Amino acid sequence: MQHKAHKIIVSEAIFTGTAMSPFDGFVAVRDDTIVGVGPRSEMVSFTGPSTDTWDVGNRLVMAGFHDFHLHLFLGAMFEGFCQLTFGHSEEATAKMVAEYAKDHPDEEWILGFGWHHVRWPGQILPSRHSLDQYFPHRPVVLLNEEAHSAWLNTAALKKLGIQRDTPEPPFGKIEKDEHGEPTGFLYETAVQYVIEAFSFDEKVKTRLMDGMLAKTASCGITSVSDMLPLPGYTLGDPAFYRGFEEKGKLTTRIHFLDVLDGDLERGIRFREKFQSDKLQFSGLKQFLDGVPLTYTGFLLQPYSDRPSNLGGTIYEPHVYQKWIEDADREGFRIRLHACGDAAVRLGLDLYEHARRVNGVRDSRHTIEHIEVCDPSDFHRFANLGVIASIQPEHLTSGSMDTHAYLDRLGSDRSRFTWPIGSLHNHKALVAFGTDFPIVDLNPMLGLYRAVTRKHEDGTPPSGWNPHEKISLAHALIHYTKSPAYGNFREHDLGTIEIGKKADLVVLDRNLFEVEAEEILETDVWMTVMDGEVVFEK
């Protein structure tokens, strides 16, 4: 006897992720599971007296978005404190912080996020002095757009004990003035010194997490990979996430990572403790390099605008090799941040070594970002079973003319930036994410970038490196089915199929029938997670 559905969504455009175009039909849901998918003619057998049937017209119905790379609690803080993305100069940004502080007199620390000096006139690094004029006594810590740098005032430096003789950690820098005093700018792993400012009580953490889950639901995101470790510090607490799960408040599935640092006991404990349906330990992460924008990405050939510099790695290659060999032997999946082409190659070499030493297994190791890749390495992803984790929104700039990577890499090498199409054509499994809060959480931005390769002003008309564009269907698959596979969840997530979890999103239009520019205007109309509506417009 066939069980009747509790809910049925009917649409002229259902994209299952198992075919390349949508069809006219229905999705039937019972409890938290998809029990039926097919043409309207088959819907009657799932309909009972208590079935709720929603006809959404021509709105696109698809599997919930699965963001394969974000920083969940850092994003929660970005949303919950002072947002500085649109500060157009050091002085203007300092004034924005001052305005925020007036409205939040009870916050001991003033925390802000999203500024970036590369958008300011002259691209000059900020200093404590511009903040001191507004905050002589109240500590201020401002993380930049990439969360790889921090800008502090004098009060924060004193409170955190950062002085002229404070040691710099490996791959970190405490900027100093001509007198040897800290300027208030911390770089890469030196950001670990500000972690004390991010210690919140349970009430504040709950407020931040509530806001973050509301945002993911409003974006149609039902699953994420939480890349907890950042250079030098970790934000996010799996035990705290579990509290939300136990209260039935976890409306986004979290697959979190721990740092790869040679201590496998911690990872083993996480693996044993966190393997529920909604909260899972997913593997280990480490940074190979920084980013080409700031000359810290590791390149095969010198930077075009700084010929003496190749960038470099955070640790020596033999250190990574030992860590990865041991972790792979213990069955851990590993995800490596690699932006430069030399870092990408090193990551592939490290995985190949582990495979040679430990044997071939279904590891699903991953290279993160891949901002530039040598073409001779494209085929190695599929050959080694390595997932290419890319965040398409990272490729954008205000205009093609102002894109810093043309200067950093030169015209020849910049042809191989964010090589989504090339990797796809070489049979690599590509999985999309955002890197939120480094860029916006909205999946529509990544979809648009992947199918058009246009910048914010619409240039160039045919897209930057147009051979790297992919189809809308493939972009949707890379945002749903591929990340589910990447998190070992292909059996229950990522596509609309019978027996899978009822994690669904309804968009406000059919993306397959509109011009690409309309992707940017598209909103989520409804989000369903575990068969329950968690957002509706």
Buried (B, 14 or more C-beta within 10 A) or exposed (E): EEEBBBBBBBBBBBBBBEEEEBBEBBBBBBEBBBBBBBEEEEBEEBBEEEBEBBEBEEBBBBBBBBBBBBBBBBBBBBBBBBBBBEBEBBEBBBBBBBEBBEEEEEBEBBBBBBBBBEBBEEEEBBBBBBBBEBBEEBBBBBBBBBBBBBBBBBBBBEBBEBEEEBEBBEBBBBBEEEEEBBBBBBBBBBBBBBBEBBEBEEEEBBEBBBBBBBBBBBBBBBBBBBBBBBBBBBBBBBEEBBBBBEEEEBBBBBBBBBBBBEEBEEBBEBBEEBEEEBBBBBBBBBBBBBBBBBBBBBBBBBBBEEEEEBBBBBBEEEBBBEBBBBBBBEEBBBBBBBBBBBBBBBBBBBBBBBBEEBEEEEBBBBBBBBBBBBEEBBBBBBEBBBBBBBBBBBBBBEEBEBBBBBEBBBEEBBBBBBBBBBBBBBEBBBBBBBBBBBBBBBBBBBBBBBBBBBBEEEBBEEBBBEEBBBEBBBBBBBBBBBBBBBBBBBEBBBBBBEEBBBBBBBBBBBBBEBEBEEBBEBEBBBBBBBBBBBBEE
